[in-house]
Amino acid sequence: MRPGRLAFLAVALLVAVPSTGRSQALQIQSLQFPTTSVVGPWVTYRVRTQSRALTPRDYTQRVAIVGREKYRGKDGFWVELKTEGLSSGKRIERGFFTIINTADDYKNRPGEMADLPPDSFPPPMPPRVRLVRYQVLTSGGKLYEYPVGGGAEARAGSDVGTLELFEYDSSVPPMTESLGPDTLRIGRRVVPTVVERTRRVGSDSWPDPSDSAYIMHPILTQKYWRNSAVPITGFARSLFQVTMERAPAPTRDSTAASGGEPGGAVFRRQPPPAWMGRSRPDSSGADTAPVITKTELELIDLGADAVPEVTQSPEESAPPGAGSPGPIR
């Protein structure tokens, strides 16, 4: 992978963190929630995901804060994520999150900061939660604990996803815009929201098979219908979508000026990958972007009376696959 580039995963079911650009369906390892949270709130979403021309998959996800305890002297929360409706059956994951404060972290590193002028310190980030323990209850009723980091927790959730890999230039900020207020009807509830949309352009691009004057590149679009009264996640609806869009091919002059990477993108001369599809005209004759993957979450219920569904201790033996975590499949 080239320096300055990050990979983003267009995973048919990867999780959603409303404040970041890597969300799809809910996943413990990417979850963020207010540090002022209390025990008891829960929220349930209806999820629909589709990749390319495959049959859509529908299921539900319920995330709940079910416990609070100390971890190395700091407050922490137990969170459970229950996924139901998949062919593999019900799945319950548990994560323990501790609260971290970067301002305190600076105070604990005086040696590193001693030679730096005070105005060179990076501004401390607001307190946030960080996953420090991760557990999965198997269909056989056994609870296993996986090491956090290195992909083990992602591999443990491998029955909720298929992977497409794109790259984007991390130095280029995403295009974020507010689309204004909107009202959702959820059962008998009327939920006011503010809609936010974020778009990222993938670094890679391919020649358009139908017209050499154009290229195709992936576009990641995320939309959130936000409402701060929704516990834990802060949104009532979300949309994660990756499409291929058509753009004029770079000229020889623009390619030379940017060192061979026009517009910050890597232009590939080989045929486009099979998953890319082709743009197709709509009824007006304009090109429409083929969807590679799309995941929608819609709030269907919420409450404040959550209790732990998993009360047993984890197995003492190593969890399956913990020694050699692999990618999400």
N, C-alpha and C positions, 0 to 999 in steps of 0.2 A: 504494500500500500504506500502511496506517495506521501511525503511529509506534508503536513497542513491539510490533509484530507481525513475525514471521518467516514465510517461506514454507517449507513442507516439501513435498518432492516424493515423491508416491507413484508412483514410476517402476517399471514392471514389472520392470526389471532395473537398479537403481542400486546402487551398491556399499556394501559393508559395512565399516563400522568398528565393531568390537564396543563401543568405549567411547563412541560417540556415538549420537544419535537420528536418524541419517539413512542408515541402512544398508539395503541389499537384497542384490543380488549383489555380487561383488567389483569394485571399480574403483580404478584407480591413484590418481586424484586425491583419494580419501577415505581411503586406506589409512594406518593407524598401526600401528607395530610397535615392540618394545623397542629402545631406543638401544644396548643391550648386545649386540645381535644380531651374529652372525658370518656369513661367506659360506658358502653351501652348503645351508641348510635349505629345504625346499619342502613344500607341502601342496596336495592336490587335493580338490576338492569336486564332488559331483553337485548340479546346480542344477535346480530345477523352478519355473517361474513361470507364473502364470495371471492374466489380467485379465478381470474380469466373466465372460461366458459364452464367451470365446474358448478355443480348443483350447490345452491346456497345452504349454509348450515345455520340452524337456529338453536339457541340455548339460552340459559339464564346464568347470571353471576350475582352473588350476594357477598358484599364485603362488610365486615363488622369489627368494631373495636370491642374486644371481649375481656380484657384484663390489663392491669397496670401493676408494675413492680419495679424495683430498683435493679440497675445493672451497673456494676463498678461505680457505685455512688451516684449514678444519674437516673433520672426518671425514664421509664420506658413503657411501651404499650405492646400487648399481644393483639394481633390482627388475624382474623380468619377470612379466607376467600373460598367460597363454595361455588363450584361450577356444576351445573346439572343440564342434562339434555344431550350430551355427547354420546356417541356410540360406545365409548369406553365406560360409561356410567358416571355416577357421582364422584366428584373429586374435591377433597378439602385440603387446602394448604394453610399453613400457619407461619406467621412471621413475627419476630420480636424486633421492635424498632426502639432505638434509644434517641434521645434528643441531644444534638450537638450544637455548640455555640462557637463560631469562629473567633469571636471577640475574646472569649476565655482562652482559646487556643493560642492566640498571639501572646497573651500574658504568660503562658507556660513555656514560651520559647524565647526568653530574653537574649540568650547567646546568639541566636540566628539574627535577631533584630538589632543587636548592639551597634553594628557598623553601618546601619542604614539610616539615612535622614528620616525624621518622623513623617514628612509629607510623602515619602515613597512607599509607605505601608499600603497594601491594597485595602480598600474599605471592607470591613467585616460583613459577611453575608448575614441575613437574618437567621435566627435559630431555625433548624429544620430537623427532620427525623431521618435516621439512617438504619437500614436493615442490618442486624448483627446475628440473627439466628433464623434458620429456615427449615421448616418441617413439612412433610407430605404424608397424609393418611392414605394408604394404598387400598385398592378394592378388596384386598384380603383382610383388612382391618388392622394392619400393622402400621405404626407411626415411625417414620425414619427421619433423622435429621441430616441435612446436607450442609457441607461447608459453604459459606457465603463467598461469592466471588469466583472467578475462574470459569464460570459457565455451568457449574454443577446444578445450581438452582434453575437455570434455563433448561438444561437437559432433563431435569426431573419433571418439567412441565411440557415435555415434548409432544404429548398427545393433543395439545392445543395449538397446532401451527404448522405451516409450510413456509419455507424461506425463499425469499428473493432478495438478492443483495445488490444495493446500489451505493454509489459514493457521492458525497457532496463536499464542497469546499467549505471548511469550517470558518474561514476568514470572511466569508460572504454571509451577512446576516439574513435570516429569512424575511420574506415579505409578509408583514403582519398588518391587518386592518380590522377595524371595528365595523360591523355591518348593522349596528344599531339594535334597538329592542325588538323582541319577538315574544309571543305568548304561546306556550305549549299547553295542551289539555292532556292530562295524565289521569285516566279514570275519571273521578269526579273533581279532581284538583285542576285548578287553572294556575299555571306556573309562569310568572314573568321571568324573562331571561334577557341577557345581552349577548349577542352573537359575535364571536371573534373568529377570524379566518387567518391561517398561516400557510404560506406556500414556500416550498424549496425546490430549486432546480437541481437535478442530478448532474454530476460532473461528466458522466459518459454520454456520448451521443453516437448515432449511427446514421448512415445515408438512408434517405427515403427510397425504398425500392421502386416507387412509382415516378419519382422526379428527382434527378440528380441535383437540382438547384436548392433542395431542401434537406434538412436533417431531422431526426427524431430524437428527443431526449425525455427522460422520465421526470415527472412533476409529482411531488408529494404535497397533498392538500389536507389540512386538518381544520375542522370547524368545531367549535364548542359553543353550546347554548348554556351560558354560565348563570348560576344563581348561588350566592354565598350561603343561603339557608339550607342547601342540600348538604348533608353531613359527609365528611371524609373527602369526597371527590370535588365538590363544589360545582358540578355541572349536571344538567338534566338530560342532555343529549350530546352525542359526539359523532363525528364522521371522520374516518381515516380513509383516504383514497389515493392510490397511485395510478397515474395515467401516463400515456405517451403523448407528447405534443409535438407539433410540427413547427419548424422555424427555418428561416433562410440559411442556407449553408454558408459558412465563413468564406470570405474571399482570400486570395493568396496574400494580399497585403495585411489583412487583419491577423492571419495565421502567423506571418513572420513577425509582426509587431508584438505578439503575445508569447513568442517563444514556442510556437507550435501548439498552444492550447487556447484556441479562440474562445473569448468570453469566459475563460476559466474552465472550459470543458475539455475533455479528452475526446478527440474525434477519432472514431474507429472506422477504417475503410472496409473491414470485412462485413458480410451480410449481417443484418440485425438478428438478435436472438429470436427464437420461435415464440417466446412468451410475449414479445413486444406487440404483436398484432399489427394492424394497419389502420390508419385513420380512414374513416368512411364518411361519405357525404350524407348530411341529413336532408330533410325535405326542402330546405332552402338552397341546397347545393354547397353549403359550407362544410369544411372538414370538422369532424367530431373526434375527440381523443378516445381511443380504446382504453377501457379500464383493466388494469393488471390485477389489482386487489382492492377490495372495499370492505370496510368494517363499520357497522353502525351500532351504537349503544343508545338505548332509550330507557329512561327511568320508569319503572312500573310500581315501585313501592318504597317506603322508607319508614323508619321508626327509631325508638330510643331504648328498647328493652332487650338488647342482645345479651346472650349468655354463651359461654363456650360450648361448642358442639364436640370438641375434642378435649378429653380430660385425662387421657392416659399418658404415661411417660414414653419417650421414644425408645426404640429397641437399642440394645447395647451393641449389636452387630452393625457392621458398616452397611449403609444403604446401597441398594442396587445401583451400580454405575458410578458411585462416588469417587472411585479411584481414577476413572478416566472419563471425565465429563466431555460430552460432545456437543455439536451444534443442535439447535432446534430443528426438528424434522417435520 
